[in-house]
Amino acid sequence: MTLPVKERADVAAELLASLDEEPAENAAEVEAAWAHEIERRARRVMNGESVGEPWEDVRARVVQRLTER
């Protein structure tokens, strides 16, 4: 927790990547899957199905949960 935010983000990304059972063999396939997910989420927002939450609220909730441990 004493690392700068950028370095913590890098560590978190590496940890998450280490959870993948197999490395992605086809980067284009992974990119297409992400594009599909982004489009799905955007459609939900545009249709009023998802309104999202302000970043400040989400961040405060995460900080609270982390400090409760």
Order of alpha helices (4+ residues) and beta strands (2+ residues): alpha-alpha-alpha
